[in-house]
Amino acid sequence: MRTRRLGTTDIELTEIGLGTWVFGGRWGGADDADSAAACHAALDAGINWIDTADIYGQGRAEKVVGRVVAERDDDVIVSTKGGVAWEFDEGLRIWREASADYLKMSLERSLTALARDSVDIYHVHWPVPGVDPAETIGALDDMRREGKVRAIAVSNYDRAQLEAAGAVAQIDAFQAGYHMMRPEIEGGELQWCAEHGAGVLAYGPIAHGLFTGKMDESTTFAENDWRAGSEFFTDDAWKTRVAVSRELAGIADDAGRAGGLAELAVAWVLRRPEVTSAIIGGRDAAQASADARLAATPLTDDEQAAIAELLARHPETARPYGHGEPPTASN
């Protein structure tokens, strides 16, 4: 699988990374054995990095990843995140937290869960209004200087927040939701990353399942699936999104893409030179193996033109849902 360098670091990431949000159970439940099998299958297929976070099952996903990495002889690049706090008080309560003390504690907790002395990429998961970027980013920079992380990153920031973060220390990576119906970061955040040497890690390139071709107008989600409460999947434009996704599938079929719409969607995200890698979740070995095949062929000019024309006719399908969603729906 092709690799791309992460910003100005010496880290080479495959164009597909395995996402582990599903391992925590917020996508309708999870099975740890299936989760571990997904990791092994992704690595066997050539993916060289895994993205996780402490909030995914409150350490559950990190523990699965840590066990898998310990079992592998080959090097595995591990990315994790901190900055969403939780407590169990008559149920699970979570909130965003980006103080220096919290992030340093969170990293130590993640290292314990992962059974590692250091992690390759460490993100602050969400910006927290009212917390000085000097405190948040300063803590990440301390971790980098101490050798506990190789690269520091931010996730779900907007351009102004990136500028404030970058004024404190070199930001190595920016993780954000990005797909054909969420293109708005192209005009701001991606440009900032290009100008400041930050790699881009794109989550949700297949629109959290919409671009698998397995959804229709009547699709519903289980109560323990975050998509049940997401406006992207429930607003008045949902039926139009499904219809447009069918036309996008036709573009993929006309191009002879074996991976269909999902492959087209990943190629669209990777067409941007700012993007280092696309993160795709896999619930089990079969899904993870299929994910690894989605970076097969770069987007052609004809495909790009056809996609642009189609989306221009349906601007209502675009919805920015990365910066403002509650932490319960955070990637």
Secondary structure as the mmCIF struct_conf table of DSSP 4:
data_model
#
loop_
_struct_conf.conf_type_id
_struct_conf.id
_struct_conf.beg_label_comp_id
_struct_conf.beg_label_asym_id
_struct_conf.beg_label_seq_id
_struct_conf.end_label_comp_id
_struct_conf.end_label_asym_id
_struct_conf.end_label_seq_id
STRN STRN1 THR A 3 ARG A 5
TURN_TY1_P TURN_TY1_P1 GLY A 7 THR A 8
BEND BEND1 THR A 9 ASP A 10
STRN STRN2 GLU A 12 THR A 14
BEND BEND2 GLU A 15 GLU A 15
STRN STRN3 ILE A 16 GLY A 19
HELX_RH_3T_P HELX_RH_3T_P1 TRP A 21 GLY A 24
TURN_TY1_P TURN_TY1_P2 GLY A 25 ARG A 26
STRN STRN4 TRP A 27 TRP A 27
TURN_TY1_P TURN_TY1_P3 GLY A 28 GLY A 28
HELX_RH_AL_P HELX_RH_AL_P1 ASP A 32 ASP A 44
TURN_TY1_P TURN_TY1_P4 ALA A 45 GLY A 46
STRN STRN5 TRP A 49 ASP A 51
TURN_TY1_P TURN_TY1_P5 ASP A 54 GLY A 59
HELX_RH_AL_P HELX_RH_AL_P2 ARG A 60 GLU A 71
BEND BEND3 ASP A 73 ASP A 74
STRN STRN6 ILE A 77 GLY A 82
STRN STRN7 VAL A 84 PHE A 88
BEND BEND4 ASP A 89 GLY A 91
STRN STRN8 LEU A 92 ARG A 96
HELX_RH_AL_P HELX_RH_AL_P3 ALA A 100 LEU A 114
TURN_TY1_P TURN_TY1_P6 ALA A 115 ALA A 115
BEND BEND5 ASP A 117 ASP A 117
STRN STRN9 VAL A 119 VAL A 124
BEND BEND6 TRP A 126 TRP A 126
TURN_TY1_P TURN_TY1_P7 PRO A 129 GLY A 130
BEND BEND7 VAL A 131 VAL A 131
HELX_RH_AL_P HELX_RH_AL_P4 PRO A 133 ARG A 145
TURN_TY1_P TURN_TY1_P8 GLU A 146 GLY A 147
BEND BEND8 LYS A 148 LYS A 148
STRN STRN10 VAL A 149 SER A 155
BEND BEND9 ASN A 156 ASN A 156
HELX_RH_AL_P HELX_RH_AL_P5 ARG A 159 GLY A 166
TURN_TY1_P TURN_TY1_P9 ALA A 167 VAL A 168
BEND BEND10 ALA A 169 ALA A 169
STRN STRN11 ALA A 173 GLY A 177
STRN STRN12 HIS A 179 HIS A 179
TURN_TY1_P TURN_TY1_P10 MET A 180 MET A 181
STRN STRN13 ARG A 182 ARG A 182
HELX_RH_3T_P HELX_RH_3T_P2 GLU A 184 GLY A 187
TURN_TY1_P TURN_TY1_P11 GLY A 188 GLY A 188
HELX_RH_AL_P HELX_RH_AL_P6 GLU A 189 HIS A 196
TURN_TY1_P TURN_TY1_P12 GLY A 197 GLY A 197
STRN STRN14 GLY A 199 TYR A 203
TURN_TY1_P TURN_TY1_P13 PRO A 205 ILE A 206
HELX_RH_3T_P HELX_RH_3T_P3 ALA A 207 THR A 212
TURN_TY1_P TURN_TY1_P14 GLY A 213 GLY A 213
TURN_TY1_P TURN_TY1_P15 GLU A 217 SER A 218
TURN_TY1_P TURN_TY1_P16 GLU A 223 ASN A 224
STRN STRN15 ASP A 225 ASP A 225
HELX_RH_3T_P HELX_RH_3T_P4 TRP A 226 GLY A 229
HELX_RH_AL_P HELX_RH_AL_P7 GLU A 231 THR A 234
BEND BEND11 ASP A 235 ASP A 235
TURN_TY1_P TURN_TY1_P17 ASP A 236 ALA A 237
HELX_RH_AL_P HELX_RH_AL_P8 TRP A 238 ASP A 254
TURN_TY1_P TURN_TY1_P18 ALA A 255 GLY A 256
TURN_TY1_P TURN_TY1_P19 ALA A 258 GLY A 259
HELX_RH_AL_P HELX_RH_AL_P9 GLY A 260 LEU A 270
TURN_TY1_P TURN_TY1_P20 ARG A 271 ARG A 271
BEND BEND12 ARG A 272 ARG A 272
TURN_TY1_P TURN_TY1_P21 PRO A 273 GLU A 274
STRN STRN16 VAL A 275 GLY A 281
BEND BEND13 ARG A 283 ASP A 284
HELX_RH_AL_P HELX_RH_AL_P10 ALA A 285 ALA A 292
HELX_RH_3T_P HELX_RH_3T_P5 ARG A 293 ALA A 295
BEND BEND14 ALA A 296 THR A 297
HELX_LH_PP_P HELX_LH_PP_P1 PRO A 298 THR A 300
HELX_RH_AL_P HELX_RH_AL_P11 ASP A 301 ARG A 313
HELX_RH_3T_P HELX_RH_3T_P6 PRO A 315 THR A 317
BEND BEND15 GLY A 322 GLU A 325
HELX_RH_3T_P HELX_RH_3T_P7 PRO A 327 ALA A 329
#
